[in-house]
Amino acid sequence: MKHILITGSTDGIGKGLALRLAKEGHFVAVHGRSEAKLNAVLTEIKEESGNENIIGFLADFSDLADVKKMASKVAEQMPKIDVLVNNAGILTSASNSSSNGTDIRLAVNYLAPYLFTNAVLPLLKKADAARIVNLSSAAQTSVSLEALQGHDNLGTNEAYAQSKLALTMWSFDLAQKEPSILVVAVNPGSLLNTKMANEAYGQHWSPAEKGVNILYDLAMTDRAKTKSYFDNDKGGYGDAHPDAYDPVKIKRLMDATDTLLSI
């Protein structure tokens, strides 16, 4: 039995992965930002899997103080984390700003998982062979540090693409700094049949199961490789944006992020 935490797991591929792992008998921690939805999903997964080792954490990832509180609760309720899947993400939103003034996509898709993962690193280090699976995207574009600090307004798609490149750059940096933890970034597939894609584009290209399957493989099998980018549109490992391999740009991003989050 592994202890697995999946952020953004009250719908879409996160929920699908949680259910699959629950059915295998693992200890699964689910996360969502709606208490009613989280409770409903916890009940549903327990009933469908027959597994009572399912717990839930409530946090709004656009509020970094909330992210910190969740990390503290996780430390109280989980003895270790074998697998962390940073799946929570946002594209369209009624509000474009997060609690700290940064674009909401940069906050939810990058700053929140960065902050959360660093806070729970001690739990990951308690595992024999810990893994972190970070949800990237085919959409990646150079990160504006001005935008990250809330000094520049971005369009929806631009902010999303910047957030996903930032997450990928951090994934590679973390893999290098923490060699005992396998860290992989993945594009689970473009326009999967999920709430995010349907709300943003009103269409989808592939079933959500395509994303669930690759997340499962990277979380649980020897298909995962550290400091790498898996492109599920192409069905294999590929090249992320060139900035993800630029040590100078990575260091600038990490320094700016740490300053912003006061880590």
C-alpha positions, -999 to +999 in steps of 0.1 A: +000+000+000+013+034-010+004+068+004-006+090-025-018+126-026-035+141-057-043+178-058-073+189-078-089+155-076-126+162-072-132+159-110-114+152-143-083+131-145-074+137-109-106+121-097-102+092-122-067+085-109-078+087-073-105+062-079-082+038-098-056+039-070-083+035-043-096+004-060-060-010-058-061-006-020-038+024-017-041+052+009-054+081-012-056+117-002-080+138-024-080+176-026-106+201-037-117+237-031-154+230-026-163+214+007-196+199-007-179+185-038-149+171-018-172+153+006-193+139-022-162+126-040-148+111-008-181+092-003-182+081-039-146+068-040-150+049-007-183+033-019-169+024-054-136+011-042-146-005-009-115+013+005-118+034+037-083+047+036-094+078+016-090+112+032-097+147+019-081+181+021-099+214+014-079+244+000-083+271-025-050+271-045-054+307-055-049+316-019-013+308-009-021+311+028-047+283+023-020+262+006+002+265+036-026+255+059-033+224+038+004+214+040+002+216+078-029+194+078-013+169+055+017+167+078-007+159+107-027+132+088-002+114+066+028+095+079+046+098+045+039+106+009+051+080-017+035+098-046+025+134-050+006+143-081+004+181-086-027+180-108-047+211-096-049+236-124-069+265-138-073+281-172-105+302-173-117+321-142-141+348-132-113+366-115-078+370-130-060+377-098-049+355-069-047+365-032-011+378-037-019+398-068-003+374-093-023+362-122-045+334-110-031+308-135+005+315-124-006+312-087-027+280-090-007+262-116+028+271-104+032+290-072+008+268-052+023+235-061+058+249-056+049+262-022+030+230-012+056+206-024+084+223-006+063+223+026+057+185+024+092+175+013+099+160+047+070+136+041+082+127+007+117+120+021+102+095+045+092+073+016+115+047+002+112+058-034+092+090-036+078+104-068+064+138-078+043+140-110+038+176-121+010+183-146+025+204-174+010+211-208+018+213-245+012+250-240+045+265-228+059+300-233+087+320-217+080+332-182+078+369-174+092+375-139+073+409-140+041+390-144+050+365-118+054+393-093+021+408-103+035+438-122+023+428-156-011+417-169-013+387-191-040+372-214-056+339-203-038+316-226-005+334-222-006+332-184-016+295-186+014+287-210+038+307-188+025+288-157+031+254-173+066+263-184+074+276-150+062+243-135+083+223-159+115+244-152+109+239-115+104+201-120+138+198-136+154+220-109+138+200-081+149+167-097+185+179-096+183+192-061+165+162-046+181+131-063+163+107-039+130+118-053+118+110-089+103+142-104+086+140-138+066+167-157+039+155-180+015+169-207-013+144-200-029+151-234-043+182-252-080+189-249-090+158-229-126+154-220-124+173-187-143+202-171-113+226-178-111+219-216-149+219-221-153+252-201-125+269-220-130+255-255-164+238-256-148+207-271-124+179-265-101+157-286-095+126-264-112+108-235-101+118-200-090+082-195-060+089-218-048+113-191-057+090-162-037+062-178-005+082-182-007+096-147-011+061-134+019+049-153+041+078-142+030+075-106+031+037-102+053+020-129+089+021-142+078+042-171+087+073-151+120+090-155+133+118-134+141+153-147+121+146-179+091+157-198+065+132-210+044+144-239+013+123-240+002+139-273+032+121-288+030+090-265+066+093-252+093+115-237+100+147-256+115+181-254+099+208-233+103+245-241+140+254-246+139+276-214+134+244-193+170+234-202+186+269-196+203+269-161+205+307-160+168+312-167+159+284-142+180+300-115+164+334-121+129+318-119+137+299-087+153+330-071+123+351-080+099+325-068+116+320-035+117+358-029+080+361-038+070+332-015+096+342+012+110+306+013 
